[in-house]
Amino acid sequence: MRGRMGTITVSVDDDVEKKFRKAASTKYGKRKGYLGKAITTAMKIWIKAEGGNVKKAVELLEKGHNSGGLMYKSRDELHGR
């Protein structure tokens, strides 16, 4: 059973659209809903790929970065004051 479905209206390059429609019809056939299935699959793949990048970035932020220790004891020393 399918859940609720959203509607998105987007504009894409003509060339990308033609290639995507051809690939989608090859995989799913030109049956009703083939384009929605293909776009949903593509979006899931993108979310998974980008989600991994976001997860890595958050882990790096939480972990912190070791820049090799302090070279200056005070801000004034850093600026030569």
N, C-alpha and C positions, 0 to 999 in steps of 0.2 A: 504494500500500500504506500502510495506517495504522500508526503507531507504537503504542507502549504507551499505554494510556488510564488516567487517574486517575479517582477517584470523589470527588466533593465533595457533602456534604450541607449544605444551607443553608436558612435560613428567610427568606422575604421577605413583604412586605405582600400580602394577598390581591388587592388591586386591581392591584398591579404584576404579580403572577403571571398574573392573567387577561389583562391587556393584552399581556404578553410572549408567552403561549401563543397568543393570537389572531394577533399579528404573525408569530410563528414559523411557525404553520400556514399563514398566507397566503403567506409566502415559500417554504417548503419542502414544503407539503402535510402532511397528517397521516400521513405514513409513519413507519415505525420509525426512530428516531434523529433526527427533526426537531428536537426540543427540544435535544438535545446539540449538533447543528450550530449552531443559533441561539445557544446560550450560548457555544460556542467562538468564534464570530465576534464576539460582543459582548465577550468577554474580550480577544481580540486587539486590537480597536479601543481598548479601555480601556488596555491595556498600552502601546500605541503612543502614545496621547495622554498618559498619565502619564509614560511614559519620556522624552518630550520635555521635560516639566516638570522631571524629575529631572536630565536632561542640562544644561538651562539653569542650574539651581541649582548644580550641580557646577562648571560653567564660571565662574559668578560668584564662587564661593568660591575657585577657583584664580586667577582674575584679580585678586581683591582689590577693595577699595573705597577710593577717594580721598575723604577727608572734608575736604579743603581745607587740610591742613597742620596743624602744631602751633600751638596758641595759648598753650601754657604750656611752660616749659622743664623744670619738675620737678613731681612729684606734690604737694610742699609748696606750691608756688605755686598750683596748682589749688585746693587746699583752704584757702588763705589762712593758712597756718601761718608 
